[in-house]
Amino acid sequence: MNFILKDFSFEELEQFIIDNGFSKYRAQQIYSWLYKHDATNSKMMHNLSDDLKLFLDQNCTFETLSLSNQSISDDTVKFLFKTESNQYIESVSMLEGDRHTICLSSQVGCNVDCDFCATGKMGFKQNLSTGEIIDQLLFIKNHIKAPITNIVFMGMGEPFLNYKNVIKASNIMNDKNAFNIGARRITISTAGILPKINQFINEKIKYNLAISLNASNDDIRDKLMPINKKWPIKDLIAAAKDYNHSHRMKITFEYVLIDSINDSIEDANRLGLLLKNTDCKLNIIPFNEIGSEYKRPSNDTIENFVKALHQVQQGFRILVRWSKGTDINAGCGQLATNE
């Protein structure tokens, strides 16, 4: 059996090394080589003993992904990776000023089945391992010169249906002995898996939480996101208030604006009242085309929707987030592999 080295937390790596007859301090050396020096094989780990290098070569996997293709649009690059199980995933690097945001996938496909999302049309194939999540970051780090400043789990898949691996990967990204990316610069986005949202809150996980709302009432959300029938809007709003109280930080709601579906002035007014007293941030995301029945609203409609939200004056921050790389299908909701 081959063990994926990047699947281990530091504590798990220590135990693995001890269990196989090597000194505990070797784990720190390996961990440093993997994440501080981007080592991709044992030969690069100069201070390891020959017997440990041989053990790692015979029993461990260093890299889990290979690059299959990449697409470039201005300062946005979309990477298509192939896993060792011959599945395909996509990740995105986005540069804007001094910000370098990377969008990571957590699953091959997705089984949440949001009606407006290209990934959902793929269906679900498998969860990504911790190492496969980490290797997306490592590849981008080594192929894009700008330092990574922000990480968002908004790629393929529902992160909270791969909760353990996503949190473990985030902890490695945050670890000062690994990538040292600040907790407030890591955002995990969910379609609304309520039991995992509650687990995230109860465990006091320190990363930013974003919930894809996309509707101002249950009837519309039921159509766009069938998961709403199980965990409706009122339950998500209650969880958001719990998050605000326990984490002392603002939750983010995401609202994909779709022509003639959820973009009316009445929708804006309902949404403003719905988010009253949630101490949230609201991202309005104009819909990105995926070749379906849904369309992006006109610029005037988007402007009027946002203006109506501001007029409700409920005290939350509103940002229109225009997706980058839509011409290469790298925008929000567009990630889907054709292989």
C-alpha positions, 0 to 999 in steps of 0.5 A, a space after each residue: 500500500 502506498 501512503 500519500 505523504 500530504 494526506 498526513 497532518 503533522 501529528 499523523 506524519 510523526 506517528 507514521 514515522 515512529 510506527 515505521 521505526 524512524 526517529 520522531 524528528 524526521 517527521 519535521 524534516 519531511 514536513 519542511 521539505 514538502 511545504 517549505 522547499 516544495 520537494 517532489 521526491 526523496 532525493 531532494 530531501 538531503 538531510 534524510 538518511 538513506 534508509 528513510 529515503 528508501 522507505 519513502 520511495 517504496 511506500 509513499 506517494 509524493 505527488 498526486 496530480 499531473 497537469 493535463 491542460 491549462 487555459 489563460 485569460 489575461 490574469 486568470 489561469 485555469 488548470 486541468 489536473 489529472 488524478 492518479 485514479 484518472 479523474 479530472 479536476 479544475 483549479 483557478 489562479 486569479 491575479 488582481 492588483 496585489 491579490 493572488 486568489 486561488 480557487 480550489 476543488 474539493 471533489 470530482 464533480 458534485 452531488 448537490 445538483 444546483 441547477 445553474 452550476 456546470 459542476 453539478 451537471 457532472 454528477 458526483 464521482 469522488 472526494 479528493 484526498 487531503 493531498 490532492 487538495 494540497 497539490 493544487 495549491 503547490 502546483 499553482 504556487 510553483 507555476 505562478 510567480 505572484 505569492 498566493 494571498 487568498 484561498 477559496 474553496 469555490 471550485 468543483 464540489 461541495 467542500 462540506 461533503 468532504 469536510 474532514 479532508 478540506 479542514 485538514 488541508 486548510 489546517 496545513 495551508 494555515 500552519 506556520 511550518 507549512 504555507 503560513 497562510 492566514 486563517 482570515 485568507 482562507 474561505 470555505 463556501 458551502 451550498 448549505 450542508 446544515 449539519 456540517 455548518 453546525 459542526 464547523 461552528 461548534 468546533 470553532 474552525 477559524 476560517 471564513 465561512 460563505 453560504 450560497 444563498 441565491 434566492 430570497 425565498 424557499 420557492 425559488 431556492 427549491 428550484 435552483 438548489 434542491 438541497 433547500 428542501 432539506 435545509 431551508 433558508 430560515 435554518 441557514 439564517 439561524 446558523 449564520 447568526 450562530 456563526 457571528 456570535 461564536 466567531 465574532 466575524 461576519 459570515 458571507 452570503 453569495 447570491 448568483 443573480 440570474 435573469 428573470 429568476 431572482 433579480 427583481 426589485 421584489 427579490 432585492 427587497 426580500 433579500 434585504 429584510 431576510 439578512 437583517 441583523 445577520 451582520 453579514 457580507 453579501 456578494 452579488 455574483 452575476 450569473 456566468 453562462 454554462 449553456 443552459 436555460 439560465 442567462 445573466 441579467 442586463 447591466 441595468 438590472 444588476 445595477 437596479 437590484 443592487 440599488 434597491 438593496 442599498 435602499 433597504 439599508 439593513 447595514 450589511 456590506 454589498 459587493 458585486 463580484 464579477 467573475 474573472 476568466 469567464 471566456 475560458 469557463 473559469 468563472 464561478 459556476 463554470 468549472 466542469 471537465 469534459 474528459 
